Amino acid sequence: MLSVAARAGPFAPFVSAAAHAVPGPLRPLAPAGIRAERCRGSTRSVSQVRSTSGVVSCPFAAAPASVRCVHNDVAVPDFSAYRRQDVQDAAASSQSSSESRKGFSYLMTAAACVATAYTAKNVVTQFISSLSASADVLALSKIEIKLSDIPEGKNMAFKWRGKPLFVRHRTQAEINQEAEVDLSQLRDPQHDLDRVQKPEWVILVGVCTHLGCVPIANSGDFGGYYCPCHGSHYDASGRIRKGPAPLNLEVPTYEFIGDDTVVVG
């Protein structure tokens, strides 16, 4: 280093100054030898074990935590206030309270089943009610007929649910004639009294049971109804007597609400 400074020429003063050791302001953070503080079991946390000269080796975890040597300082919860009377003793055998516990379980299960069935019934009822006809539709499904406007021996046609409705005021001769018909001669056997509520009144749906045509009243070979489409003949009780129709004319649901008034539907 000195030889380099001698040959430096004009820079010799500056180079020679670098040959001297200049103390700096920095000091080492820790000495080479560290005396570790021994960690003893205590109730202090790891963060309370301080090191004055560096990191100290310790068998505990790095995170702050308290050291406990026993577990009997943990309070065990007491559920006695929530227990039933027959299971208050936690040390007793469960066989002694088996019947009462089963009875309670059965009772709760039965109550849940009843509640579920009641709820399901209401849901099904509401669903079925939503599928039924509304009030305005039901009002159109009935028709009230004044019978005094129909003379004896005549037939009147009405419109009911989009179909023709025949109301016939029969004479006594027609009543006697239809009552004496031999049922063995009929294709669809029905007695006249089974098709009427009052013998003098016959109420029928005016749709032929063959292909749905509308018969003509007071016509045909039997003085009842005649379908000109394919030649089906019905008597004054609406029973098929001749032709391709397989069944008698339909009798709707009706009710007499007076001597001269009937409600159909």
Secondary structure, 3 states (H helix, E strand, C coil): CHHHHHCCHHHHHHHHHCCCCCCCCCCCCCCCCCCCCCCCCCCCCHHHCCCCCCCCCCCCCCCCCCCCCCCCCCCCCCCHHHCCHHHCCCCCCHHHHHHHHHHHHHHHHHHHHHHHHHHHHHHHHHHHHHHCCCHHHHHHCCEEEEHHHCCCCCEEEEEECCEEEEEEECCHHHHHHHHCCCHHHCCCCCCHHHCCCCCCEEEEECCCCCCCCCCEECCCCCCCEEECCCCEEECCCCCEEECCCCCCCCCCCEEECCCCEEEEC
